[in-house]
Amino acid sequence: MEWVKNPTLLPLWDRLRVIAKEHEGALDLLRDDPGYYKLVRKRSGSQFDPFLAICIQRQHVSLYLTPLYRHPHLTSEMPAVLRTHKTGKCTLRFFAEDDAAIEHVGALLQNSLMAWVEAGLIR
C-alpha cells in the first residue's frame, strides 16, 4: 500500500469500488489492488477493451469510464450533480466520501454497460 498516492482517500475509493464490483459478472476484473481497480472486456489473450478504472490520485479519486467517450449520450443523460464531476472525455473526479453525486454512479455504470450491450461489445 506504500504506492497509494493518498491513503486517506481509500474509503472513498472503496465506496466507488463496491458500486463497480456489481458489474464483475458481465465484465472481467483485470486489477483489484488498494487504490486501483479496473474492469475490462477481454477479447483474447492479453487484448481487452477497458470499461472502467478507479484510481486514487493525490487529492481525489478518479473514475475513468471508457463508455463516456464512445457513447457521448451517456454524459447528456447524467444528473447535473454528477456531470459537475466530469473533467475530461471520460473522467469523473471525486473528493469526498459523502458526496451526493456518488449515489448516481451505479445508474451511470448500468447505463454504460447497457450501451456496450447494445453496441455488441458485451453479450
Secondary structure, 3 states (H helix, E strand, C coil): CCCCCCHHHHHHHHHHHHHHHCCCCCCEEEEEECCEEEEEEEEECCEEEEEEEEEECCCCEEEEECHHHHCCHHHHCCCHHHHCCECCCCEEEECCCCCHHHHHHHHHHHHHHHHHHHCCCCC
